[in-house]
Amino acid sequence: MNTSGTDLAPEPEKKKLTKQSLQHGLRIFRYVLPYRTKFIIGLVLLTLSSATTMCVPWVIGKLTDAATGKPFVLPNGVALSISQIALALFGIILLQGLFSFGRIWFVTQVSEFTVRDIRQALYTKFVSLPIPYFEKNRVGAITSRITSDVSQIQDTFSLTLAELFRQVMTLIVGVTFIMMVSVKLSLFMLLTFPPIVLLAMVFGRKIRVLSKATQDELAKTNVIVEETLQGINTVKAFTNEQFETRRYTASLTNTLRAALKSNLYRGGFVSFVIIGLFSGIILVLWRAASLVAAGQMSTGELFSFGLYTIFIGASVGGLGELYGKVQSTLGASERILEILDEPTEPTHQPRVAGRAPLEVRGDIDYQNVAFRYPTRPDLAVLKDISFTIQAGEKIALVGPSGAGKSTIVQLLMQFYELSGGKILIDGRPISQYDLTELRGHIGIVPQETILFGGSIRENIAYGKTDATDDEVVQAARKANAWQFIESFPEGLDTLVGERGIKLSGGQRQRVAIARAILKNPAILILDEATSSLDSESEHLVQQAMDELMQHRTSIIIAHRLSTIRKADKILVIDGGRIVEHGTHDELAHNDNGLYANLLKLQFELS
Ligand SMILES: Nc1ncnc2c1ncn2[C@@H]1O[C@H](COP(=O)(O)OP(=O)(O)OP(=O)(O)O)[C@@H](O)[C@H]1O
């Protein structure tokens, strides 16, 4: 087993080869259909190249016979000289080379195009899957569909299928040829070989199980490395370097043990193959030599027979491995098809061309909204939420952590389906809108701004991908982001994200605000960052937010007093319900109220 760390992918899950799994897995072939002409040409060339390969031992046999005084006579009575046979052999090899080139060229084209199409279909599917899907499935598991599962299929299209085809053909043609040469010897050979191959396959299976165990152990060690490197600050802060090193060493020792055991079997397997297989060959050669000595077989026939036997042996040996690969591919293709069959977001429809663009005023009406997260159906997160917002109003949602504020706004974006009640925008239930169109009118400035790896320009233009430079600069100015962007030597082209510079929290927020300004939505959702900014930064962000909120319906998940004061209405959320509502002044004077208490707390803290 290789523990070099280069082969980290866990052994792909295999599918038992049944009629049903085959039918299911073969649906992936619909992606080959557009390239069927190339595929068929590839198959024809493959047949031709296999056929020419299979001719070689036969012609070599004839060449040997000609050398030992038994000339090769064509059906028309012409005897071929040694040179002519050698020339024919050369011709066959030349053809074989050309066919192989053509086969590879056509088959790999089909596999490359098909794989591109499958990846594209998967990606398109991923981005249109509903949010709960991503909560139920780990990102790693999803990405491995588009990487390793698709690569598995690519291998199959470009290599495994061709190999399988060739091996089966070698087997059929090979057995036919040796039968033609000598039935007796063939039967003897076929009785000797299969038991050895069978044993080898059992051995091979055991090794695969051991390899998988080693890989699993190796994966565990990698998890430790990943975890500790990602959380290196925590490791150091808790002075747990030694603890982690011990943990890693223990895990490495397990890997080592598993690898040594697997290697022992591997070594055993190799010596078994050498001794077993070669004993078989010796046995067959001994029998063949006896036949030649008895004059029942020519030297050339012995030669051909020997070569065909090697071909047959190799293809029988290869078939076991290919069978395993086909099983893995069926598993991979089933997992891919499963994703492709997943329902997309319910109202995700492509825009109908020619229809007038949707206009949104921005009246919002929540009517008895109840909600449970699909991943936690036992917890009623929102119980009975009703409120209205007139177009252009600013409302603030306040309340303790976990009260359900973010959930309320996520439902407006239709990230989840409601468990009860209705949400109306401009008097129409949100489920009746075209999802993409409606989301186009809702802007969001999240608590934690995610910047995509790329330039600041690209990140701002994420709000309107076709924005001109001028529009981007205007948006950056309004968002109070222009000063700091301008101070970078590369300005808008400054790279941010993983490969670029790190922006401060306040700068990131202003980029997010610029994004939202550029999007120019009728409805705005602001999730204020809880982490405090320095007062200068806070002031700039606040100004930018005020600019952004002008003339829009705004829902603010508010943490800052200044925002709350300016709101037209405040909804105090607790335990999934609205427990108080009113203006700042009204609520602040209700001494026993939650809002007044939260306010007091904030004052004390500041
Ligand atoms: N994706 C999710 N899946 C399952 N439960 C969730 C999910 N998101 C939030 N919750 C749960 O829903 C409840 C409400 O969470 P929510 O994020 O809406 O609260 P919040 O008032 O916005 O809190 P905070 O001010 O801390 O952001 C919490 O109990 C939380 O654990």
The ligand as a Gaussian input file, in Angstrom:
#p B3LYP/6-31G(d) Opt

LIG

0 1
 N      -29.558000      26.322000       9.014000
 C      -30.091000      26.002000      10.186000
 N      -30.458000      24.740000      10.452000
 C      -31.007000      24.410000      11.634000
 N      -31.233000      25.281000      12.605000
 C      -30.887000      26.554000      12.420000
 C      -30.297000      26.976000      11.197000
 N      -30.059000      28.303000      11.283000
 C      -30.483000      28.687000      12.492000
 N      -30.992000      27.645000      13.189000
 C      -31.599000      27.692000      14.533000
 O      -32.721000      28.530000      14.462000
 C      -32.807000      29.336000      15.631000
 C      -32.898000      30.802000      15.214000
 O      -31.684000      31.160000      14.588000
 P      -31.447000      32.573000      13.910000
 O      -30.138000      32.533000      13.263000
 O      -32.647000      32.949000      13.108000
 O      -31.390000      33.496000      15.211000
 P      -30.966000      35.029000      15.296000
 O      -32.020000      35.677000      16.105000
 O      -30.701000      35.587000      13.975000
 O      -29.625000      34.909000      16.148000
 P      -28.263000      35.811000      16.059000
 O      -28.615000      37.171000      16.532000
 O      -27.366000      35.109000      17.014000
 O      -27.806000      35.757000      14.667000
 C      -31.621000      29.000000      16.477000
 O      -32.052000      28.092000      17.471000
 C      -30.663000      28.334000      15.536000
 O      -29.939000      27.349000      16.219000

